[in-house]
Amino acid sequence: MSHTTNPDSAASTGGSPSAPFTSVQDVIDRFTDHGYLADSRLATTVFLTTRLEKPLLLEGPAGVGKTELASKLAAVTGRRLLRLQCYEGQDETKALYDWDYGKQLLYTQMLRDKIGEIVADTTDLHEAVQKIGTQESVFFSDRFLASRPLLDAIRGEEPTVLLVDEVDRADEALEAVLLECLGEYQVSIPEIGTYTATTAPYIVLTSNNTRDLSAALKRRCLHLFLDYPDVDRELQIIQSKQTGLPEAAARQLVGIVREIRELPLRKAPSISETIDWARTLAVLGAEQLDATLLAETANVVLKYERDLDRAREALPHLRDPNRHVPEYAHGHGHGHGHGHGHGHGHGHGHGHGHSGEPPRDRPEPADDDGERTRTAKDLPGRHDDGYYGSRTSGPLQRPSVGVSADQASRSWAPNTRKRPV
């Protein structure tokens, strides 16, 4: 059987179909052999998907391995991978099937003489149309059907893994088209009938949560939310990709990336971008990470200028492993206490205001020489020009806004609560 390839789908052929998973540990082991580190929760869901023959809906931020999971599932099971990439305005002719009108027209021209024979004994146009109408099913048959990924997965002879990628980007009308395929593993074509899968495909849907999916779609699927992994697992993932970055630097990079994700960013760094950053630093021969090098290469993981500025401003503080992310870097500006060691535990109440920058006058630390030293290092104006990696020259300076002493006193009051604009 021939399979149609189009810009909206991608198909790859695996090896011979492998034996079904025997246990959750078998899923973990086989995925690990193919370079994908799955935890027990994910492995359990994959195991149930294959045993219960139910579609799997993966939701979560971009870049946490949702699409890669479907690819590895095909590789692990030896199934053929079919991919439907969803986008706004997509209709069923790009997802289910379409008629090969060019082929129909070609056959019509080739059979012109035969059509003449069919209508030769007719006496008027109405009778000729009636006779031709009895033959119209010839041109709406399986011969002229152009399969798209959904139909290809159902009527194909090979076992498949169907990836419906970024389903949240498609219109709700396409969700309705998916329901029959997800619920009954079948596709109905009015001109022909219903195709039912002889071997149920493994179906994986991914969503980046740009909109809520319908309850009808979710009801037909097993659901799993994939978030960023913990520190140790993310470090294992980076090491498994053989980036070339030394282990100590890789561990430090993972910690920095995780704190960058806590900043108010338009797009947080994904796992795949962290891997790219590790490879970048390895190519540059980095043995240890410093704020300057990180600021110069931060564009590998941050793709928006405002995100870059915020990260570069915070990097000198993230670089110190003895410090938490500074409150102004989080952009909270509401003075909740995290116990940064200011001598009074919770509720230090900085009240950072609207600028998102550190206050000039930091409280004097308690009798702790180490903490006093770190605080002194973090005072604005200490570093040379360009240290912060921002587009401005020199250290970041608080702009003068003509605030009176009385206003300043009220602004920095311990009980002040302000949210950034």
C-alpha positions as CSV (number, residue, x, y, z in Angstrom):
1,M,0.0,0.0,0.0
2,S,1.3,3.4,-0.8
3,H,1.3,6.2,1.8
4,T,0.9,9.9,1.0
5,T,3.5,12.3,2.3
6,N,2.5,15.9,2.8
7,P,3.9,19.0,4.6
8,D,1.7,18.4,7.6
9,S,2.9,14.9,8.4
10,A,6.1,13.1,8.7
11,A,6.5,9.3,8.7
12,S,9.5,7.2,9.6
13,T,9.7,3.4,9.5
14,G,11.1,1.6,12.5
15,G,12.4,-1.9,12.6
16,S,10.4,-5.0,13.2
17,P,7.7,-4.6,15.8
18,S,9.1,-5.4,19.2
19,A,7.5,-7.4,22.0
20,P,5.0,-5.5,24.1
21,F,6.2,-4.0,27.4
22,T,6.2,-6.5,30.2
23,S,6.4,-4.0,33.1
24,V,7.0,-0.4,34.1
25,Q,10.6,-1.2,34.6
26,D,10.8,-2.7,31.1
27,V,9.6,0.7,29.8
28,I,12.3,2.5,31.7
29,D,15.0,0.2,30.6
30,R,14.1,0.2,26.9
31,F,13.6,4.0,26.8
32,T,17.0,4.4,28.5
33,D,18.6,2.2,25.9
34,H,17.3,4.6,23.3
35,G,18.6,7.7,25.1
36,Y,15.3,8.8,26.8
37,L,15.3,9.0,30.6
38,A,11.8,8.3,31.8
39,D,10.8,8.4,35.5
40,S,8.4,5.9,37.0
41,R,5.4,8.1,36.6
42,L,6.0,8.6,32.9
43,A,6.9,5.0,32.4
44,T,3.7,3.9,34.2
45,T,1.6,6.0,31.9
46,V,3.3,4.7,28.8
47,F,2.9,1.1,30.0
48,L,-0.9,1.7,30.6
49,T,-1.2,3.4,27.2
50,T,0.1,0.3,25.4
51,R,-1.9,-2.2,27.5
52,L,-5.2,-0.3,27.6
53,E,-4.9,0.8,24.0
54,K,-5.9,4.4,25.0
55,P,-4.5,7.6,23.5
56,L,-2.0,9.5,25.6
57,L,-2.4,13.3,26.1
58,L,0.8,15.0,27.3
59,E,0.5,18.6,28.5
60,G,3.2,20.9,29.8
61,P,5.6,23.7,28.8
62,A,7.4,23.6,25.5
63,G,10.7,21.7,25.5
64,V,10.2,19.1,28.2
65,G,10.3,16.1,25.9
66,K,6.7,15.5,24.9
67,T,7.3,15.2,21.1
68,E,10.5,13.2,21.8
69,L,8.6,10.7,23.8
70,A,6.4,9.8,20.8
71,S,9.5,9.5,18.6
72,K,11.2,7.2,21.1
73,L,8.1,5.2,21.6
74,A,8.1,4.4,17.9
75,A,11.8,3.5,18.0
76,V,11.4,1.4,21.1
77,T,8.4,-0.6,19.8
78,G,9.7,-0.8,16.2
79,R,6.6,1.0,14.9
80,R,6.2,3.4,12.1
81,L,5.9,7.0,13.2
82,L,3.2,9.2,11.7
83,R,3.1,12.9,12.7
84,L,0.3,15.4,12.3
85,Q,1.6,18.9,13.1
86,C,-1.3,21.1,14.1
87,Y,-1.7,24.8,13.4
88,E,-4.5,27.4,13.4
89,G,-6.9,27.1,10.5
90,Q,-6.1,23.4,9.8
91,D,-9.1,21.4,8.4
92,E,-9.9,17.7,8.0
93,T,-8.4,17.5,4.5
94,K,-5.0,18.0,6.1
95,A,-5.6,15.6,9.0
96,L,-8.0,12.8,7.8
97,Y,-8.2,12.4,4.0
98,D,-8.7,14.2,0.7
99,W,-9.7,13.2,-2.8
100,D,-7.0,13.1,-5.4
101,Y,-8.8,15.4,-7.9
102,G,-5.9,15.5,-10.3
103,K,-6.0,11.7,-10.6
104,Q,-9.8,11.7,-11.0
105,L,-9.5,14.2,-13.8
106,L,-6.8,12.2,-15.5
107,Y,-8.9,9.0,-15.4
108,T,-11.9,10.9,-16.7
109,Q,-9.9,12.0,-19.8
110,M,-8.5,8.5,-20.3
111,L,-12.0,7.0,-20.1
112,R,-13.6,9.6,-22.3
113,D,-14.3,7.1,-25.1
114,K,-15.8,4.6,-22.6
115,I,-18.1,7.3,-21.3
116,G,-19.2,7.9,-24.8
117,E,-20.2,4.3,-25.2
118,I,-22.1,4.4,-21.9
119,V,-24.3,7.4,-23.0
120,A,-24.4,6.4,-26.7
121,D,-28.0,4.9,-26.5
122,T,-29.4,7.8,-24.4
123,T,-32.0,10.1,-26.0
124,D,-31.5,13.3,-24.0
125,L,-29.2,15.0,-21.5
126,H,-31.2,14.0,-18.5
127,E,-30.9,10.3,-19.4
128,A,-27.2,10.7,-20.1
129,V,-26.6,12.3,-16.7
130,Q,-28.6,9.5,-15.0
131,K,-26.4,6.8,-16.7
132,I,-23.2,8.6,-15.8
133,G,-24.5,9.0,-12.2
134,T,-24.6,5.3,-11.7
135,Q,-20.9,5.1,-12.4
136,E,-19.9,8.0,-10.1
137,S,-18.9,5.7,-7.2
138,V,-15.9,4.6,-9.4
139,F,-14.3,8.0,-9.0
140,F,-15.0,8.2,-5.2
141,S,-13.4,4.9,-4.2
142,D,-10.3,3.9,-2.3
143,R,-8.3,4.2,-5.6
144,F,-8.7,8.0,-5.5
145,L,-8.4,8.5,-1.7
146,A,-5.4,10.5,-0.5
147,S,-4.6,9.4,3.0
148,R,-3.6,12.0,5.7
149,P,-2.0,11.0,9.0
150,L,-5.2,10.0,10.8
151,L,-6.5,7.8,8.1
152,D,-3.1,6.4,7.3
153,A,-2.7,5.3,11.0
154,I,-6.1,3.6,10.9
155,R,-6.1,1.8,7.6
156,G,-2.3,1.2,7.3
157,E,-1.1,-2.4,7.4
158,E,1.9,-1.6,9.6
159,P,1.6,-0.9,13.3
160,T,2.1,2.8,13.9
161,V,2.7,5.5,16.5
162,L,0.5,8.5,15.6
163,L,1.8,11.8,17.0
164,V,-0.7,14.7,17.0
165,D,1.7,17.5,17.9
166,E,0.6,20.8,19.5
167,V,-3.1,19.9,19.3
168,D,-3.9,23.1,21.3
169,R,-2.8,25.2,18.3
170,A,-5.5,23.7,16.1
171,D,-9.1,25.0,16.0
172,E,-11.8,23.3,18.1
173,A,-13.3,22.0,14.9
174,L,-10.3,19.7,14.4
175,E,-10.8,18.4,17.9
176,A,-14.2,17.2,16.9
177,V,-12.7,15.4,13.9
178,L,-10.3,13.6,16.2
179,L,-12.9,12.2,18.5
180,E,-13.9,9.2,16.4
181,C,-10.3,8.2,15.8
182,L,-9.4,8.6,19.5
183,G,-12.4,6.8,20.8
184,E,-13.1,3.9,18.4
185,Y,-9.9,3.8,16.3
186,Q,-11.9,4.3,13.2
187,V,-12.5,6.9,10.4
188,S,-15.8,7.3,8.6
189,I,-15.8,8.5,5.0
190,P,-19.3,9.2,3.7
191,E,-18.6,8.2,0.1
192,I,-17.1,4.9,1.0
193,G,-17.8,3.8,4.6
194,T,-15.9,3.2,7.8
195,Y,-12.3,2.1,8.1
196,T,-11.5,0.4,11.4
197,A,-7.9,-0.3,12.5
198,T,-6.9,-3.9,12.5
199,T,-4.0,-3.1,14.8
200,A,-4.7,-0.1,17.1
201,P,-2.1,2.6,16.7
202,Y,-0.4,4.1,19.8
203,I,-1.6,7.7,19.7
204,V,0.2,10.5,21.5
205,L,-1.2,14.0,21.6
206,T,0.9,16.9,22.9
207,S,-0.2,20.3,24.1
208,N,1.7,23.4,25.4
209,N,-1.5,24.7,27.2
210,T,-2.0,27.7,24.9
211,R,-5.7,27.0,25.3
212,D,-8.0,24.6,27.1
213,L,-8.8,21.4,25.3
214,S,-12.4,20.1,25.2
215,A,-13.6,17.7,27.9
216,A,-14.7,15.2,25.2
217,L,-11.1,15.0,23.9
218,K,-9.6,14.6,27.4
219,R,-12.1,12.0,28.3
220,R,-10.9,9.7,25.6
221,C,-7.2,9.9,26.7
222,L,-4.9,9.0,29.5
223,H,-3.5,12.3,30.7
224,L,-0.1,13.3,32.0
225,F,1.4,16.7,32.8
226,L,5.1,16.8,32.0
227,D,7.0,19.5,33.9
228,Y,10.7,20.3,34.1
229,P,12.5,17.5,35.9
230,D,14.3,17.9,39.2
231,V,18.0,18.8,39.4
232,D,19.4,15.3,39.4
233,R,17.3,14.1,36.5
234,E,18.0,17.2,34.4
235,L,21.7,16.7,35.0
236,Q,21.4,13.1,34.0
237,I,19.7,14.1,30.8
238,I,22.4,16.6,29.9
239,Q,25.1,14.0,30.7
240,S,23.3,11.4,28.5
241,K,23.6,13.7,25.5
242,Q,27.4,13.8,25.9
243,T,27.6,17.6,25.6
244,G,31.3,17.6,26.5
245,L,30.8,20.0,29.5
246,P,32.6,18.8,32.7
247,E,30.3,17.4,35.3
248,A,30.9,20.2,37.9
249,A,30.1,22.9,35.3
250,A,27.1,20.9,34.0
251,R,25.7,20.7,37.6
252,Q,26.3,24.4,38.1
253,L,24.6,25.2,34.7
254,V,21.5,23.2,35.6
255,G,21.2,25.1,38.9
256,I,21.5,28.4,37.1
257,V,18.9,27.4,34.4
258,R,16.5,26.4,37.1
259,E,16.7,29.7,38.8
260,I,16.4,31.6,35.5
261,R,13.1,29.7,35.0
262,E,11.9,31.4,38.2
263,L,12.3,34.8,36.6
264,P,9.3,36.5,35.0
265,L,10.1,35.5,31.5
266,R,8.1,35.3,28.3
267,K,9.6,31.9,27.5
268,A,11.5,29.9,30.1
269,P,14.5,27.8,28.9
270,S,13.6,24.3,27.8
271,I,15.5,21.2,28.5
272,S,16.7,21.0,24.9
273,E,17.9,24.6,25.1
274,T,19.8,23.8,28.3
275,I,21.5,21.0,26.3
276,D,22.4,23.5,23.6
277,W,23.8,25.8,26.2
278,A,25.9,23.1,27.7
279,R,27.3,22.2,24.2
280,T,28.0,25.9,23.5
281,L,29.9,26.3,26.7
282,A,31.8,23.0,26.0
283,V,32.8,24.3,22.5
284,L,34.1,27.5,24.2
285,G,36.2,25.3,26.5
286,A,34.5,26.4,29.7
287,E,35.8,24.6,32.7
288,Q,34.1,26.9,35.2
289,L,31.1,29.2,34.7
290,D,31.4,32.9,35.3
291,A,28.7,35.6,34.9
292,T,30.5,37.2,31.9
293,L,30.6,34.0,29.9
294,L,27.0,33.1,30.8
295,A,25.8,36.6,29.8
296,E,27.6,36.4,26.5
297,T,25.9,33.0,25.7
298,A,22.5,33.4,27.3
299,N,21.0,34.0,23.9
300,V,21.2,30.3,23.3
301,V,18.4,29.7,25.8
302,L,16.6,33.0,25.9
303,K,15.0,34.2,22.6
304,Y,13.4,37.5,23.6
305,E,15.3,40.7,24.3
306,R,13.5,41.5,27.5
307,D,14.1,38.0,28.8
308,L,17.8,38.4,28.0
309,D,18.0,41.7,29.9
310,R,16.3,40.2,33.0
311,A,18.5,37.2,33.0
312,R,21.7,39.2,32.5
313,E,20.8,41.4,35.3
314,A,20.3,38.4,37.6
315,L,23.2,36.3,36.5
316,P,25.8,37.8,38.8
317,H,23.7,36.8,41.7
318,L,22.7,33.4,40.4
319,R,26.4,32.7,39.9
320,D,27.0,32.7,43.7
321,P,25.9,29.2,44.8
322,N,25.4,30.5,48.4
323,R,22.7,32.9,47.4
324,H,19.1,32.5,46.4
325,V,17.6,34.3,43.4
326,P,17.3,38.0,44.6
327,E,13.7,39.2,45.1
328,Y,14.0,41.9,42.5
329,A,15.0,39.4,39.9
330,H,11.7,37.5,40.5
331,G,9.8,40.7,39.9
332,H,7.5,40.0,42.8
333,G,8.0,43.4,44.5
334,H,5.9,42.5,47.4
335,G,8.4,41.9,50.1
336,H,7.6,38.4,51.3
337,G,10.2,36.8,53.5
338,H,12.3,33.9,52.2
339,G,14.8,34.1,55.0
340,H,17.8,35.3,53.1
341,G,19.7,35.7,56.4
342,H,19.0,39.4,57.1
343,G,18.9,38.6,60.7
344,H,15.1,38.4,61.1
345,G,14.1,35.3,59.1
346,H,10.8,35.8,57.4
347,G,9.1,39.0,56.3
348,H,12.1,41.1,55.5
349,G,9.9,43.4,53.5
350,H,12.2,45.0,51.0
351,G,9.3,46.4,49.0
352,H,11.3,46.5,45.8
353,G,9.0,49.0,44.0
354,H,8.4,49.1,40.3
355,S,11.8,49.2,38.7
356,G,12.7,45.6,39.2
357,E,16.3,46.6,40.4
358,P,17.9,45.9,43.8
359,P,17.6,48.6,46.5
360,R,20.6,50.8,47.1
361,D,20.7,50.4,50.8
362,R,20.7,46.8,51.9
363,P,20.2,45.9,55.5
364,E,23.4,45.2,57.3
365,P,23.8,41.4,57.8
366,A,24.1,39.8,61.2
367,D,27.5,38.9,62.6
368,D,28.5,36.6,59.8
369,D,31.6,37.6,58.0
370,G,30.9,35.3,55.0
371,E,27.5,36.8,54.5
372,R,28.8,40.3,55.0
373,T,31.4,39.6,52.2
374,R,28.8,38.3,49.8
375,T,26.5,41.3,50.5
376,A,29.4,43.6,49.7
377,K,30.1,41.9,46.4
378,D,26.5,42.4,45.4
379,L,26.4,46.1,45.9
380,P,25.6,48.0,42.6
381,G,28.6,49.8,41.0
382,R,31.2,47.4,42.1
383,H,31.9,45.7,38.8
384,D,33.5,47.0,35.6
385,D,31.6,48.1,32.5
386,G,29.7,45.4,30.7
387,Y,29.9,42.9,33.6
388,Y,26.1,42.5,33.7
389,G,25.9,41.7,30.0
390,S,23.2,44.3,29.3
391,R,23.1,46.6,26.3
392,T,24.0,49.6,28.4
393,S,27.6,50.4,29.2
394,G,28.8,50.1,32.8
395,P,27.0,48.8,35.8
396,L,23.2,49.2,36.1
397,Q,22.3,52.4,37.8
398,R,19.0,53.4,39.4
399,P,17.5,56.3,37.4
400,S,16.9,59.5,39.1
401,V,13.2,60.2,39.4
402,G,13.2,63.2,41.7
403,V,11.8,61.5,44.8
404,S,11.7,63.5,48.0
405,A,13.2,62.2,51.2
406,D,9.7,61.8,52.7
407,Q,8.5,59.8,49.7
408,A,11.6,57.6,49.8
409,S,11.0,56.9,53.5
410,R,7.5,55.8,52.8
411,S,8.6,53.8,49.7
412,W,11.0,51.7,51.7
413,A,8.8,51.1,54.8
414,P,8.9,47.5,55.9
415,N,5.2,47.0,55.6
416,T,4.9,48.4,52.1
417,R,3.5,46.0,49.5
418,K,3.9,47.0,45.8
419,R,3.4,45.0,42.7
420,P,5.4,45.7,39.6
421,V,3.5,47.6,36.8
